[in-house]
Amino acid sequence: MNDYIRYRYHVAHFDADVVSTDLFEMGCLGITELSQTWFEAFFPNQPEIRVTTEDYFNTHARPYEACAVQDEDWMAAFRTHVKPVCLTPHITVHPDPSTLPTSLLPGHVTLVIPPKMSFGTGHHETTRLCAQLIEAYALHCTSLLDVGTGTGLLALVARQSGITEVLALDNDPTILDNVAENIAQNDKNVFSFFIGTLSNLTQDKRWDMVAANLISSVIYEWLPSLLVHARRYLLFSGILTSEQALFREKMIAAGLTPLCEKTENEWYAGLYTK
């Protein structure tokens, strides 16, 4: 059975991140970079998804080609392109335990995140920006809530950075096995995870830091609930630099103060205090 569709497409390098974000919002399971201008994206082989994605490719990313692949085929193809990535100055993410180095520099650690269907292998700028800010401010936190955890990578970074109480939250039940596997692969960094939404959390529960690597429209919608659960810091990413000024303005209007802001390529992350 052909469970997935692989789209091989061309897009200008400076548009690649925007297209990737759009594709993930449409249900993309993974994207590999074949060159600076050629990419592969994998989607479930469902008629309604094919209509939406092919309309998008016809408008935004041409030329492109589509090919039906089986589960094992797309995962194998995806993994061949996923390499170790330097996530923070002290943390490197490896896609497979077999790629782990035999020795590390003092103060450096590795995490293992096998590429699966969830967003967050460390290769996207927003993941790296969030991880770097979590690591930089971990000394000021004993608890963290990771909203929209995906693979659980940011929760693992929080634990590795010394934050003792970490809860990873996501509303997608398909990530359960993936998150559990990633905890097992990194067994010194155990954290709690919960499938649900912010409304399912105990309303008076607070975390020192709430991390939300989402998109700006979702952050705006969820901001009142995010504010409720943050004791001190709110960390946001998934925001384009073209949105940065407006985003900062909205956060200040909500009573937050920007503490540290970082950008990488076209992406922005901001750490705010209450």
Secondary structure, 3 states (H helix, E strand, C coil): CCCEEEEEEECCHHHHHHHHHHHHHCCCCEEEECCCCEEEEEEECCHHHHHHHHHHHHHHCCCEEEEEECHHHHHHHHHHCCCCEECCCCEEEECCHHHCCCCCCCCCEEEECCCCCCCCCCCCHHHHHHHHHHHHHHHHCCEEEEECCCCCHHHHHHHHCCCCEEEEEECCHHHHHHHHHHHHHCCCCCCEEEECCHHHCCCCCCEEEEEEECCHHHHHHHHHHHHHHEEEEEEEEEEEHHHHHHHHHHHHHCCCEEEEEEEECCEEEEEEEC
